[in-house]
Amino acid sequence: METKSTSSFTNLVDQSVCPGDVVLDLSKMINHTIKLGGGLRQDCDAISVMKAGRLRFSKPHKYWVENSQKRYVPYAEDSVLGIVVDSRSDNFLVDIKGPTLAFLPVLAFEGGTRRNIPRFEIGTLIYVRVIKANPGMNPELSCTDASGKAAEFGALKDGYMFECTTGFSVLPHVQYLML
């Protein structure tokens, strides 16, 4: 297995990587904070690749491996569309087309309290953020950004949703594409 080691991710951004490739040695970095997305993991002082694809970057300091796969696998900080399939007293079950249903706590909204619980009908389309996604667990969702503000998250009232490949869903400016 070839090892692609470098002092910076920038040399490998937009390049093809394979599982097992070491793309960064953390022992050579001082005072740098990076966020790892899907397809990357930390093993002691090394960042290695778990899936074949292209190494991608977005500001500020977030890296992930982009590849085409048959089903969506949720990762923390992903923004996704979901359909409410069940409503319970403490959470909503949401289908985000992942391996399992995700849950959205009733308090995961801006200003969410026990007295101010949102009402979603079954079948409501919502825009949410994945906050926890661990293997063997249902993903946890939130309708707030990292600062606790609603931003653009919540129920979507108008528009259409259609299923597409995972590769098509990450295209930049999808709203500007002519179908």
MOGIFEN-V400668 format. One line per field, one symbol per residue. psi: psi as a letter, one per 20 degrees, with the letter a starting at -180 (. if undefined). burial: # if it has 24 or more other ideal C-beta (glycine too) atoms within 12 Angstrom, else .. A space follows every 50 residues. Layout:
# MOGIFEN-V400668
psi: ???
burial: ???
This chain:
# MOGIFEN-V400668
psi: pppnpriqhhhipjqpqqpipoipoihipplppqppaqiqqpodjqprph qqbpprqqqolpqrpprprhqpoqqqjqprqrppiqprhirqppojkahr qqqoqijkqpkprhimpqopqpippqorpphpnqpjqpqprqkqahjjqh cjqaqpgqaqpqqrqhhhijpqlhiiqp.
burial: ...##...#..##...##..####.#.......#.######....##### #.#####.....#####....##############.....########.. #########..#.....#.#...########.#....#######...... ..###..........#..##.........
